[in-house]
Structures are given as structure tokens and as C-alpha cells.
Amino acid sequence: MKDFTEHSTEKPIGLALSGPSHGGSWKHALASAVRDPDELMDILGLPHASREGARRAARRFPLIVPRDFIARMRPGDPSDPLLRQVLPLGEEEEDVAGFDQDPVGDREASLAPGLLQKYEGRVLLIAAGSCAVNCRYCFRKHFPYGDSPRGISAWAPALERIKATPSVSEVILSGGDPLVLTDQALERLASELALIPHLKRLRVHSRLPIVIPERVDDDLIGWMCGTRLMPVLVVHSNHPAELVGRCAEGLLRLHDAGIPVLNQGVLLRGVNDDPETMLRLCERLVELRVLPYYLHQLDPVQGAAHFHVDESRGLEIMAELRRRLPGYAVPRYVKEVPGAESKVEIA
């Protein structure tokens, strides 16, 4: 098995991978992301055999993947673990028992438009309805984002509900991905939240620092550190080959700014379902001052059954991590159960 640094140096030679240049705008990187399965496969020199299934799956759940992330994939390898996370496949059309459109009970957790509460003491704002990368296993791939508020004035009912709930001490910005919003909009939202006296922390869940490293800039750090609320950033990386180059630099920059950074990963078949890959992921995160927080059992969302890994295999991997890593480098292996009072730890 190749080491992640070897993986990251293999790029398509002579192909039109016109990604963002060093210091380029994250907005440009987002706008220039690949949205056509044929273009993605052409960039990577993949065969034509599976393209019709990819096109059909992308019509159901669109493809979007930044070029910087594509540059970390191995050309000519349809089993590349980064590619596997984003490439639409015909298997997504299969109807598998136990996999549905709302696997984590979001509908029942709604308090107000765009505001969810599943656990005591914290609430979640669906701050945006889009992402910089559409992960094919996304548990909210069927979420009705069109019903969520857009703009600060539309957030008034959610903010009023938070004000009226003094037991809430933390707000989580999620989506979609909140960091697709402008820093001006996020700064205003953070300032409004900081006016609510019982709030203590503002947590942001985002994959942008992984797939578009330019997103970690002065403006982002400025508003995250610019209120009385303690900022926490939770990123999402599943494989050590993601954590290279400018992505690594950005994560270190967040740490240097005093922002705690945690990682949530998902156990995925063909991506990280072996001890060596997971070991290297955890070690790399710690090198970059990122705490391995959760390893999630796949949420059984419709269209993602081909990523499923049995819990027994997950437990084998966790046993190996505990044997070989210090405790702080071992994530908690959890699953989300609708109606439970917290994430359920898998023993």
C-alpha cells in the first residue's frame, strides 16, 4: 500500500487540471469546480465503461468536486479512495432495505425553519444548502434545503427560538456547508449569535478547509475569533491522502490562530476500511494539530449502501488503533440513532 505522500505527488500529466493557483480566491476555486462526470473522468484518464451510470446518478444528486481535490487523486485508478468518495456510480440507484432519505431523523428534530435540536444544550443551524464537494454518502443528500432560511432577516425565527431556550449554550453551523457563504454573511450571523447571553460556543462543521484550502484566510479567522463566543471548527477528512499541501498548511494556520480543530470521519468501504489507512489518517491529523474526534458508522441514507462496512469490521479497526496509538489519537467510533440523547458509541 502506498504512503499518502506518494499518493499526493501523482497527478494527471498533460491533462487540463486548471485548478486554483497558490494564493487564489476560494470563490474562484468553488466556481471552477468540476460538475460533469465526463469531465472528471477525462481529467483522470478513466475508462468510458461506467460513464452512463455516473451520468444517471449525477442527475439525482449532482457532482461537484474542486480541482485542487482532484489533483490529489491517482490518474487512471477508478478505485482511488478520494475519487471513490465523489464519483457518481450506478449503484446509487439501487433500492436497499434499511436505507432511506432521512436516516438521522432530521425531520423530527426541527424547532424552526433551518433550526434543529437533537441533543441537550446545543442546536444546529442549516446555514447553507450547498457544498463545495458532494460526497456520495452524504446523509443529507435528500434534505429539503429549499425550506431553509436564506439571509440574516430570514433567520429571525430561529434566533428568537435560541434566545428563548436558555439551556442552549452552543450553536452549530452546518448544512450543506456553512463556509460556502461569504465571510460578511457569516460575520453578521456570528455577531447576532454573540448577542444571545446564554450562548458560549460557536461550532462550524465544514469540509472546505479539506477540499478548498484557500478558504482558510484572514477573513475566516477574523470572524471566527472576532466575538466573545469560543470558536470550534470540525472538519471532515476520511483518508490521509487528503491532508497534504495547502490543506495541511491551512489546518496548521487554524491551530496557530487558536481555533480548536476536530475531525469527523466516516467508515467507508473501499476508502478507509482497513487498519493501516485509518492509522495513517489519525497520525496525520495529530501531526497537523487536529484532534481525531469521531469515526462515524455510515448513516443508512438511500443511495449509499455500497459504502457500508459491517460494525464488526469497524470494531476490528478500532481495536488495532487502540493498540497502536495513544488515546488522544483514537477517535470515538459512533453512530447516530434517531431519537437517542447523544451519539451512540459502538463498544
C-alpha positions in Angstrom: 0.0 0.0 0.0 1.3 3.4 -0.9 2.1 6.0 1.6 -0.1 9.2 1.5 2.8 11.4 0.4 3.4 9.2 -2.6 -0.3 9.3 -3.4 -0.3 13.1 -3.4 2.5 13.6 -5.9 0.8 11.5 -8.6 -1.1 14.0 -10.7 -2.6 13.8 -14.2 0.2 14.6 -16.6 -0.7 16.9 -19.5 -4.4 17.0 -18.6 -6.5 20.1 -18.2 -6.5 20.3 -14.5 -6.7 24.1 -14.3 -7.1 24.4 -10.6 -6.6 27.5 -8.4 -3.1 28.9 -8.2 -1.3 29.4 -4.9 -3.0 32.3 -3.1 -6.0 32.2 -5.4 -9.5 33.1 -4.3 -11.6 30.3 -2.7 -14.6 31.7 -4.5 -12.9 31.2 -7.8 -11.9 27.6 -6.7 -15.6 26.9 -5.9 -16.8 28.4 -9.1 -14.4 26.4 -11.2 -15.2 23.1 -9.5 -15.9 20.2 -11.8 -19.6 19.4 -12.2 -19.7 17.0 -15.1 -18.9 13.3 -14.6 -17.4 13.0 -18.0 -15.0 15.9 -17.4 -13.9 14.4 -14.1 -13.2 11.0 -15.7 -11.4 12.7 -18.7 -9.2 14.6 -16.3 -8.2 11.4 -14.5 -8.0 9.3 -17.7 -10.7 6.8 -16.6 -12.4 4.3 -18.9 -15.7 5.0 -20.6 -17.4 1.8 -19.5 -19.1 3.2 -16.4 -20.0 6.6 -17.6 -23.7 6.1 -18.3 -24.3 5.1 -14.7 -22.3 8.1 -13.5 -24.4 10.4 -15.6 -27.7 9.0 -14.2 -26.5 9.1 -10.6 -25.4 12.7 -11.1 -28.8 13.7 -12.3 -30.3 12.5 -9.0 -27.5 14.0 -6.8 -25.2 16.4 -8.7 -21.5 16.0 -8.9 -19.3 18.8 -7.6 -15.6 18.4 -6.8 -12.9 21.1 -6.6 -9.9 20.8 -8.9 -7.4 21.0 -6.0 -9.0 17.9 -4.6 -8.9 16.1 -8.0 -5.2 16.9 -8.1 -4.7 14.7 -5.1 -6.2 11.7 -6.9 -4.3 9.0 -8.7 -4.9 9.2 -12.5 -6.2 6.1 -14.2 -7.3 4.5 -11.0 -11.1 4.1 -10.6 -10.6 2.7 -7.1 -8.7 5.8 -5.8 -10.0 6.4 -2.3 -10.5 10.2 -2.9 -12.2 9.6 -6.2 -14.5 6.9 -4.7 -15.9 9.5 -2.3 -17.1 11.8 -5.0 -17.7 9.8 -8.2 -21.3 9.1 -9.0 -22.0 5.4 -9.6 -24.9 3.3 -10.9 -25.1 1.5 -7.5 -26.7 4.7 -6.1 -29.9 3.8 -7.9 -30.3 0.6 -6.1 -33.1 0.4 -3.5 -31.7 -1.3 -0.5 -33.8 -2.2 2.6 -32.9 -0.2 5.6 -31.5 2.8 3.7 -33.9 5.8 3.5 -34.0 9.5 2.8 -33.9 10.7 6.4 -31.6 8.3 8.2 -30.8 10.5 11.2 -34.3 11.9 12.0 -33.7 15.5 10.9 -37.5 16.0 10.2 -38.4 15.2 13.8 -35.7 17.4 15.2 -36.9 20.7 13.6 -37.6 23.6 16.1 -38.0 26.3 13.5 -37.1 26.7 9.8 -33.5 25.8 9.5 -33.0 25.0 13.2 -32.6 21.5 14.5 -32.1 20.2 18.0 -31.3 16.6 18.7 -29.2 16.8 21.9 -29.5 18.8 25.1 -27.5 22.0 25.3 -26.8 22.6 21.6 -28.7 23.4 18.4 -27.8 23.2 14.7 -28.4 25.8 12.1 -28.7 24.7 8.5 -26.7 27.8 7.4 -26.3 26.8 3.7 -27.9 24.3 1.3 -24.9 23.6 -0.9 -21.4 22.3 -0.5 -18.0 22.6 -2.2 -18.0 18.9 -2.7 -20.9 16.5 -2.9 -19.8 13.4 -1.0 -21.8 10.4 -2.4 -22.5 9.1 1.1 -23.9 12.4 2.4 -26.6 11.7 5.0 -28.4 14.9 3.9 -28.4 14.3 0.2 -32.2 14.3 0.3 -32.7 17.1 2.8 -35.3 19.8 1.7 -32.8 22.7 1.7 -35.3 24.9 -0.2 -37.3 25.2 3.0 -34.3 26.6 5.0 -33.9 30.4 5.6 -31.7 32.4 3.3 -30.2 35.7 4.6 -29.9 37.2 8.0 -33.5 38.5 8.2 -34.9 35.1 7.4 -33.0 33.7 10.4 -35.1 35.8 12.9 -37.5 32.9 13.9 -34.5 30.6 14.6 -32.6 33.2 16.5 -35.7 34.0 18.6 -36.1 30.4 19.4 -32.5 30.2 20.5 -32.9 33.3 22.7 -36.0 31.7 24.3 -34.1 28.5 25.2 -31.5 29.3 27.9 -30.4 25.7 28.2 -28.7 26.0 24.8 -25.0 27.0 25.2 -23.7 26.0 21.8 -24.8 26.7 18.2 -23.5 24.5 15.4 -23.4 25.9 11.9 -23.9 23.1 9.4 -25.6 22.5 6.1 -24.7 21.8 3.3 -21.5 23.6 4.2 -21.7 27.0 6.0 -18.3 28.0 4.6 -19.7 28.4 1.1 -21.3 31.6 2.5 -19.4 34.9 2.4 -17.4 35.9 5.4 -19.5 39.0 5.6 -22.7 37.0 6.0 -21.0 34.6 8.5 -19.6 37.5 10.5 -23.0 39.1 10.8 -24.6 35.8 11.8 -21.9 35.2 14.4 -22.3 38.7 15.8 -26.1 38.1 16.1 -25.5 34.9 18.0 -22.9 36.5 20.3 -25.7 38.9 21.5 -27.6 35.9 23.0 -26.2 35.9 26.6 -26.5 32.2 27.3 -24.5 31.1 24.3 -20.9 30.1 25.0 -19.6 28.4 21.9 -19.9 28.6 18.1 -19.1 25.4 16.3 -18.7 25.3 12.5 -18.8 22.0 10.6 -17.1 22.2 7.2 -15.3 20.2 4.5 -14.0 23.3 2.7 -10.7 23.5 4.6 -10.0 20.0 3.2 -11.2 20.4 -0.4 -10.6 24.1 -1.0 -7.6 25.1 1.3 -7.8 28.7 0.2 -10.9 29.0 2.3 -8.7 29.3 5.4 -7.8 33.0 5.1 -7.6 36.1 7.3 -11.3 36.9 6.9 -12.4 33.4 8.1 -10.1 33.5 11.1 -11.2 37.1 11.8 -14.9 36.4 12.2 -14.4 33.1 13.9 -12.2 34.7 16.6 -14.0 38.1 16.5 -16.8 37.5 19.0 -16.9 36.5 22.7 -18.0 33.0 21.6 -15.4 30.3 21.7 -14.9 29.1 18.1 -14.6 25.4 17.3 -14.1 24.1 13.7 -15.0 20.5 12.9 -13.5 19.3 9.5 -14.2 16.1 7.6 -11.4 14.0 6.3 -11.6 10.3 5.6 -8.1 9.5 4.1 -4.6 10.7 4.7 -4.1 11.5 1.1 -6.4 14.4 1.6 -4.2 16.1 4.2 -1.3 17.4 2.0 0.0 20.6 0.6 -2.1 23.7 1.1 -4.7 21.7 3.0 -2.1 20.8 5.6 -0.9 24.4 5.8 -4.4 25.7 6.3 -5.1 23.3 9.2 -1.9 24.4 10.9 -2.8 28.0 10.4 -6.2 27.5 12.1 -4.3 25.9 15.1 -1.9 28.8 15.2 -4.8 31.2 15.3 -6.1 29.5 18.5 -9.1 27.7 16.9 -9.6 24.2 18.1 -9.9 21.9 15.1 -11.5 18.4 15.3 -12.1 15.8 12.6 -15.1 13.7 11.9 -14.6 10.8 9.5 -17.0 8.2 8.1 -16.1 4.5 7.8 -16.4 3.8 4.1 -15.9 0.6 2.1 -13.1 1.0 -0.4 -11.9 4.2 1.2 -10.6 3.7 4.8 -12.0 0.3 5.9 -8.6 -1.1 6.9 -6.4 -0.5 10.0 -3.4 0.8 8.2 -5.2 3.5 6.3 -7.1 4.6 9.5 -3.8 4.5 11.5 -2.1 6.8 9.0 -5.2 9.1 8.9 -5.1 9.5 12.7 -1.4 10.0 12.9 -1.5 12.6 10.1 -4.3 14.5 11.8 -2.4 14.7 15.0 0.7 15.9 13.1 -1.5 18.8 11.8 -2.8 19.6 15.4 -6.2 18.2 14.5 -7.9 16.0 17.1 -9.4 12.8 15.7 -12.9 13.2 17.2 -15.4 10.8 15.7 -15.3 7.9 13.3 -18.9 7.6 12.2 -20.6 4.4 11.1 -22.2 5.2 7.8 -25.6 6.7 8.1 -28.0 4.5 6.1 -29.0 7.1 3.5 -30.7 6.0 0.3 -28.1 5.6 -2.5 -25.1 5.0 -0.2 -25.4 1.2 0.6 -22.3 0.4 -1.5 -20.2 2.3 1.1 -21.5 0.2 4.1 -19.0 -1.5 6.3 -20.1 -4.0 9.0 -19.7 -2.8 12.6 -17.7 -6.0 13.3 -15.1 -4.8 10.9 -15.2 -1.3 12.4 -14.6 -2.8 15.8 -11.5 -4.7 14.5 -10.1 -1.5 13.1 -10.7 0.3 16.4 -9.0 -2.4 18.4 -5.9 -2.0 16.2 -6.0 1.8 16.6 -6.2 1.5 20.4 -3.3 -1.0 20.4 -1.0 1.2 18.3 -2.0 4.8 19.1 -2.1 7.0 22.2 -5.6 7.6 23.5 -5.8 11.2 22.2 -5.2 10.0 18.7 -8.0 7.5 18.7 -11.4 8.7 17.5 -14.7 7.5 19.1 -16.5 5.0 16.9 -20.1 6.2 16.9 -23.4 6.0 15.1 -26.4 8.3 15.0 -29.6 6.8 16.2 -32.8 8.9 15.6 -34.3 9.9 19.0 -31.2 9.0 21.0 -30.0 11.5 23.6 -26.4 11.6 22.1 -24.3 9.9 19.6 -24.3 6.1 20.4 -20.8 4.8 20.9 -20.1 1.4 19.3 -18.2 -0.5 22.0 
